C-alpha cells in the first residue's frame, strides 16, 4: 500500500511526501513512485503516527472493569475511529476479584487481538491511593501498598502491567515502588496528598511519572510545593487531560514550559460515555452523569472524561503556541516510550509498525491504519 500526497508529521517537522507499507510495517518513506497495487491519495491530509492512549478506562458504552473480551474489543473499535491505534486498558479501585478478572481479560484480549486499536497492556490506577485524594475512585476498596497485594492482583500476568498509579506517602509504598521499578513497570504518582518532600522521596525511590497532572494531587503552594512542585523540579514524565475542563490552558502551558514537550503525554482518561450520547453511566461501580462534554459523580466530582485524543491534539494546538508536530509527539512518541514500545511505534520511520492516521486541518480523522490494514 502506498500513501501519497500527504503531509508527513515527524517529531521535528512536517514535510510533504509518501509512505510505502508492506507486511504491516512502514517499508519506505518517500519511495520512488512507481506502480503499486493499492494507493491512497491523501490529497494533502496530514499523516501522523497512530495515537497512543496510556490512560483510558473505556469508551463506546464499555469499561475495562467489565472484565470481558467483548468490552475491551468494543472499546478498541470505538476509539480507533478517532485515531487511537494503541492503548493501555486502565483499571479502577474496585474489589480485588474484579480487578483480577479485568487483568485476565486484558491478557486474553492481547492474545486474541482486537478489531480496533491494539492493547499494549494495563495501567493499574489504584487501589494503592490516598483516601484524601480519592477523585472518582471508590474509597471502599482502597488497599495499603505492598508487593504481596500487587502480586495477588496481577497473578501470573505481571508482564502486561505497564504502569501503576499509587500514592507515595502511604505506608508500604517504598517497597512496592522499588519492586515496580526493578521490574520495568512505571510507578506513577497519582491520587496523592503527598507533600513536596514525600513526593520527591517517592521519585528518589523510583517513581518516574505523574498521573493526570494537576488533578487529584497536592498543588503548588509557596510554603509546600506539593506533588506539582516535585513534578516541575524533577525529570519525571507527566500526563495531561487536555479537554479544557480538567486543566485550564494557562496552567497547561506552564506545565509544558516547565517539563518540555519531551516529557508530557496527552491522555484521555476516558470512560464508557466516550463516543456515546449524554446520559447516565457507570465508572468503577459508581453512577456518573455525562453532559456538556464532561463527566461527574453524583456528588459533583469529575469522573474521567469523554475526550478522544484527536480532540486533545486539536485543543492544545488551538489554545497554545506549540506547533502541530510538537503536539502530535505528545500523543504518539512520548506515550510509546511510556509503554516501552518506542522501538516500533510512535514514529513514521522505516521498520516501524504501520499504525497511521490521516486527518485534516481540523484534526478530523479521515483514515486509520492499524498494522497496515485500513480499520476506519
C-alpha positions as CSV (number, residue, x, y, z in Angstrom):
1,X,0.0,0.0,0.0
2,X,1.3,3.5,-0.9
3,X,0.0,6.6,0.8
4,X,0.9,9.6,-1.4
5,X,0.4,13.4,-1.4
6,X,0.4,13.6,2.4
7,X,1.9,15.9,4.9
8,X,4.1,13.6,7.0
9,X,4.4,14.5,10.7
10,X,7.8,13.8,12.2
11,X,8.9,14.8,15.7
12,X,10.8,17.9,14.4
13,X,9.0,18.9,11.2
14,X,6.1,18.4,8.7
15,X,7.0,17.6,5.1
16,X,5.1,16.6,2.0
17,X,5.8,13.1,1.0
18,X,4.6,9.5,0.6
19,X,4.9,6.3,2.6
20,X,5.0,2.7,1.4
21,X,3.6,0.0,3.7
22,X,4.4,-3.7,3.4
23,X,3.6,-6.7,5.7
24,X,2.2,-4.4,8.4
25,X,5.3,-2.2,8.6
26,X,6.5,1.1,7.1
27,X,8.7,-0.2,4.3
28,X,9.9,3.1,2.9
29,X,9.4,6.8,3.4
30,X,9.3,8.7,0.1
31,X,9.9,5.7,-2.2
32,X,10.3,6.1,-5.9
33,X,6.8,6.5,-7.2
34,X,6.1,3.5,-9.5
35,X,3.0,1.3,-9.8
36,X,1.5,-0.2,-6.6
37,X,-1.5,-2.5,-6.2
38,X,-3.1,-0.2,-3.6
39,X,-2.7,3.5,-3.5
40,X,-4.3,6.1,-1.1
41,X,-4.2,9.6,-2.4
42,X,-4.2,11.6,0.8
43,X,-4.8,14.9,-1.2
44,X,-2.9,17.0,1.3
45,X,-4.1,15.4,4.5
46,X,-1.7,15.1,7.5
47,X,-0.2,11.7,8.1
48,X,0.6,11.0,11.7
49,X,1.7,8.0,13.7
50,X,-1.2,6.4,15.4
51,X,-2.2,8.0,18.7
52,X,-1.4,6.0,21.8
53,X,-3.5,6.5,25.0
54,X,-1.9,5.2,28.2
55,X,-4.8,6.2,30.4
56,X,-8.2,5.2,29.3
57,X,-10.9,3.3,31.2
58,X,-13.5,2.9,28.5
59,X,-15.5,4.1,25.5
60,X,-18.4,3.1,23.3
61,X,-20.5,2.2,26.3
62,X,-18.0,-0.2,27.8
63,X,-15.4,-0.2,30.6
64,X,-12.2,-2.2,31.3
65,X,-13.7,-3.2,34.6
66,X,-16.4,-5.2,32.9
67,X,-13.6,-7.8,32.6
68,X,-14.6,-9.3,29.3
69,X,-13.1,-9.6,25.8
70,X,-16.2,-8.2,24.3
71,X,-16.0,-4.9,26.4
72,X,-12.3,-4.4,25.5
73,X,-12.9,-5.2,21.8
74,X,-15.8,-2.6,21.7
75,X,-13.6,0.0,23.4
76,X,-10.9,-0.7,20.8
77,X,-13.4,-0.2,18.0
78,X,-14.8,3.0,19.4
79,X,-11.5,4.8,19.9
80,X,-9.8,3.7,16.7
81,X,-12.3,5.9,14.7
82,X,-10.7,8.9,16.4
83,X,-7.1,7.9,15.6
84,X,-6.1,5.9,18.7
85,X,-4.3,2.8,17.4
86,X,-2.9,1.6,20.7
87,X,-3.9,1.9,24.4
88,X,-3.3,0.8,27.9
89,X,-6.5,-0.6,29.4
90,X,-6.9,1.2,32.7
91,X,-8.5,-0.3,35.8
92,X,-10.1,1.3,38.9
93,X,-10.1,0.9,42.6
94,X,-12.6,-1.9,42.9
95,X,-12.9,-5.3,44.7
96,X,-9.7,-7.4,44.2
97,X,-11.6,-10.1,42.4
98,X,-12.9,-7.6,39.9
99,X,-9.5,-6.2,39.2
100,X,-8.1,-9.7,38.8
101,X,-10.8,-10.5,36.3
102,X,-10.1,-7.3,34.3
103,X,-6.4,-8.2,34.3
104,X,-7.1,-11.6,32.9
105,X,-9.5,-10.2,30.3
106,X,-6.8,-7.8,29.0
107,X,-4.3,-10.7,28.8
108,X,-6.8,-12.7,26.9
109,X,-7.6,-9.8,24.5
110,X,-3.9,-9.2,23.9
111,X,-3.6,-12.9,22.9
112,X,-6.7,-12.9,20.7
113,X,-6.2,-9.5,19.2
114,X,-8.8,-6.7,18.9
115,X,-10.7,-5.4,15.8
116,X,-9.7,-1.8,16.5
117,X,-6.9,-0.3,18.5
118,X,-4.1,-2.6,19.9
119,X,-4.0,-3.2,23.6
120,X,-0.4,-2.7,24.8
121,X,-1.0,-3.7,28.4
122,X,-2.6,-2.4,31.6
123,X,-2.4,0.7,33.7
124,X,-3.5,-0.1,37.2
125,X,-5.0,3.1,38.7
126,X,-5.2,2.2,42.3
127,X,-6.0,0.6,44.6
128,X,-2.9,1.9,46.4
129,X,-4.0,5.5,46.6
130,X,-4.9,8.2,49.2
131,X,-8.4,8.4,50.7
132,X,-7.9,12.2,50.8
133,X,-7.4,12.5,47.1
134,X,-9.9,9.8,46.0
135,X,-11.4,11.7,43.0
136,X,-13.8,9.3,41.2
137,X,-12.2,6.2,42.7
138,X,-14.2,4.1,45.3
139,X,-12.8,4.6,48.8
140,X,-14.4,1.3,50.0
141,X,-11.8,-0.7,48.1
142,X,-8.5,1.1,48.9
143,X,-5.6,-1.2,49.8
144,X,-2.3,-0.5,51.5
145,X,0.6,-0.8,49.0
146,X,2.7,-3.9,49.3
147,X,4.4,-6.4,46.9
148,X,2.1,-9.1,48.2
149,X,-1.1,-7.1,47.5
150,X,0.2,-6.2,44.0
151,X,1.2,-9.8,43.2
152,X,-2.2,-11.0,44.4
153,X,-3.9,-8.7,42.0
154,X,-1.8,-9.4,38.9
155,X,-1.2,-13.1,39.5
156,X,0.7,-14.7,36.5
157,X,0.1,-11.7,34.3
158,X,2.6,-9.2,35.7
159,X,4.3,-8.9,32.3
160,X,1.4,-7.0,30.9
161,X,1.3,-4.4,33.7
162,X,2.9,-1.3,32.2
163,X,2.2,1.3,34.9
164,X,0.7,1.6,38.4
165,X,-0.7,4.7,39.9
166,X,-0.1,5.0,43.7
167,X,0.3,7.5,46.5
168,X,4.0,7.6,47.7
169,X,3.1,8.9,51.1
170,X,1.1,5.8,52.2
171,X,2.9,3.3,54.4
172,X,4.4,0.4,52.4
173,X,4.7,2.4,49.2
174,X,8.5,2.5,49.2
175,X,8.9,-1.3,48.9
176,X,6.3,-1.5,46.1
177,X,7.8,1.4,44.2
178,X,11.2,-0.2,44.3
179,X,9.7,-3.6,43.2
180,X,7.9,-2.0,40.3
181,X,11.0,-0.1,39.2
182,X,13.1,-3.2,39.3
183,X,10.6,-5.0,37.0
184,X,10.4,-2.1,34.5
185,X,6.9,-1.1,35.5
186,X,6.2,2.6,35.7
187,X,5.4,3.7,39.2
188,X,3.3,6.9,38.8
189,X,2.3,9.4,41.5
190,X,-1.4,10.0,41.5
191,X,-4.4,10.4,43.8
192,X,-1.9,11.6,46.3
193,X,-1.9,14.0,49.2
194,X,1.9,13.9,49.4
195,X,3.9,16.9,50.5
196,X,6.8,18.1,48.2
197,X,9.3,16.1,50.3
198,X,7.1,12.9,50.3
199,X,6.7,13.2,46.5
200,X,10.4,13.7,46.0
201,X,11.1,10.8,48.2
202,X,8.9,8.6,46.0
203,X,10.7,9.9,42.9
204,X,14.0,9.1,44.5
205,X,12.7,5.6,45.3
206,X,11.9,5.0,41.6
207,X,8.7,6.8,40.7
208,X,9.0,8.2,37.2
209,X,5.6,9.6,36.1
210,X,2.7,11.7,37.2
211,X,-0.9,10.5,36.6
212,X,-3.2,13.3,35.3
213,X,-1.0,16.2,36.3
214,X,-2.8,18.8,38.5
215,X,-5.8,16.6,39.2
216,X,-6.2,14.6,42.5
217,X,-2.9,15.8,44.0
218,X,-1.4,18.5,46.2
219,X,-1.0,21.7,44.3
220,X,1.9,24.2,44.1
221,X,1.9,26.4,47.3
222,X,4.6,28.8,48.2
223,X,5.2,27.0,51.6
224,X,4.9,23.5,50.2
225,X,5.4,22.9,46.5
226,X,3.4,19.7,46.7
227,X,3.3,17.0,44.0
228,X,3.1,19.7,41.3
229,X,6.4,21.2,42.6
230,X,8.0,17.8,42.6
231,X,6.9,17.2,39.1
232,X,8.3,20.5,37.9
233,X,11.6,20.1,39.7
234,X,12.4,16.5,38.7
235,X,12.8,14.7,35.5
236,X,9.6,12.6,35.7
237,X,7.2,12.5,32.8
238,X,3.6,13.7,33.3
239,X,0.3,13.1,31.6
240,X,-2.4,15.7,31.0
241,X,-6.1,15.6,30.2
242,X,-6.5,18.4,27.7
243,X,-10.2,18.7,27.5
244,X,-10.3,22.3,28.7
245,X,-12.1,21.1,31.8
246,X,-9.6,19.2,33.9
247,X,-6.9,21.8,33.3
248,X,-7.1,25.5,32.4
249,X,-5.0,26.2,29.3
250,X,-2.7,28.8,31.0
251,X,-1.9,26.1,33.7
252,X,-1.3,23.6,30.9
253,X,1.1,26.0,29.2
254,X,3.0,26.4,32.5
255,X,3.4,22.6,32.8
256,X,4.5,22.3,29.2
257,X,7.1,25.1,29.7
258,X,8.4,23.5,32.9
259,X,8.6,20.0,31.7
260,X,9.2,20.5,27.9
261,X,7.2,18.6,25.3
262,X,9.5,15.7,25.5
263,X,8.2,14.8,29.0
264,X,4.4,15.5,28.5
265,X,1.9,12.9,27.4
266,X,-1.7,13.6,26.2
267,X,-4.2,11.1,27.7
268,X,-7.9,10.9,27.6
269,X,-8.8,9.3,30.9
270,X,-11.9,8.5,29.0
271,X,-14.7,6.3,30.4
272,X,-17.6,4.4,28.9
273,X,-19.5,7.6,27.9
274,X,-16.8,8.5,25.4
275,X,-18.2,8.3,21.9
276,X,-21.7,8.0,23.4
277,X,-24.6,10.4,23.8
278,X,-25.0,12.3,27.1
279,X,-26.7,10.3,29.9
280,X,-26.2,8.2,33.0
281,X,-23.2,5.7,33.0
282,X,-21.0,3.8,35.5
283,X,-17.4,4.2,36.4
284,X,-15.7,1.8,38.8
285,X,-19.1,0.7,40.1
286,X,-20.3,4.3,40.8
287,X,-23.0,6.2,38.9
288,X,-21.9,9.1,36.8
289,X,-23.6,11.7,34.6
290,X,-22.2,12.7,31.3
291,X,-23.3,16.0,29.9
292,X,-21.9,19.2,28.3
293,X,-18.7,17.4,27.4
294,X,-17.8,16.4,31.0
295,X,-18.5,13.5,33.4
296,X,-19.2,13.8,37.1
297,X,-20.1,11.6,40.0
298,X,-23.5,12.4,41.6
299,X,-21.5,14.4,44.3
300,X,-20.1,16.7,41.5
301,X,-16.6,15.2,41.4
302,X,-15.0,14.9,38.0
303,X,-15.2,11.2,36.9
304,X,-12.9,10.8,33.9
305,X,-13.7,12.3,30.6
306,X,-15.3,11.8,27.2
307,X,-12.2,13.1,25.4
308,X,-10.7,11.5,22.4
309,X,-7.0,12.0,21.5
310,X,-7.7,13.8,18.2
311,X,-9.7,16.3,20.2
312,X,-6.9,16.6,22.8
313,X,-4.5,17.4,20.0
314,X,-6.8,20.0,18.5
315,X,-7.4,21.6,21.9
316,X,-3.7,22.0,22.6
317,X,-2.9,23.2,19.1
318,X,-5.7,25.7,19.2
319,X,-5.0,27.1,22.7
320,X,-1.2,27.2,22.8
321,X,1.6,28.3,20.6
322,X,3.1,24.9,20.1
323,X,3.5,23.5,16.5
324,X,1.3,20.7,15.3
325,X,4.3,18.3,15.2
326,X,5.1,19.1,18.8
327,X,1.6,18.4,19.9
328,X,1.4,15.2,18.0
329,X,4.6,14.0,19.6
330,X,2.9,14.2,23.0
331,X,0.1,11.8,21.7
332,X,2.4,9.4,19.8
333,X,6.1,9.0,20.5
334,X,6.0,10.1,24.2
335,X,3.4,7.6,25.2
336,X,5.2,5.0,23.1
337,X,8.2,5.5,25.3
338,X,6.0,5.3,28.4
339,X,4.6,1.9,27.2
340,X,8.1,0.7,26.2
341,X,7.1,0.2,22.5
342,X,9.0,3.2,21.1
343,X,11.3,0.9,19.1
344,X,8.3,0.0,16.9
345,X,5.5,2.5,17.4
346,X,5.1,6.3,17.7
347,X,7.1,7.4,14.7
348,X,6.8,7.4,10.9
349,X,10.1,5.7,10.2
350,X,11.2,2.6,8.2
351,X,10.7,-0.6,10.1
352,X,8.1,0.8,12.4
353,X,4.6,-0.7,12.7
354,X,2.2,0.7,10.1
355,X,-0.2,2.3,12.7
356,X,-1.1,5.6,11.0
357,X,-3.7,8.3,10.9
358,X,-4.8,10.6,8.2
359,X,-6.5,13.8,9.4
360,X,-7.4,17.2,8.1
361,X,-6.7,20.8,9.2
362,X,-9.4,20.5,11.9
363,X,-7.8,17.2,13.2
364,X,-10.8,15.4,12.0
365,X,-9.8,11.8,11.3
366,X,-10.3,10.6,7.8
367,X,-8.5,7.2,7.7
368,X,-7.0,5.0,10.3
369,X,-4.5,2.2,9.5
370,X,-3.5,-0.4,12.1
371,X,-0.9,-3.0,11.3
372,X,-1.0,-2.0,7.6
373,X,-4.8,-2.5,7.3
374,X,-7.4,0.2,6.9
375,X,-9.6,0.0,10.0
376,X,-11.6,3.2,9.9
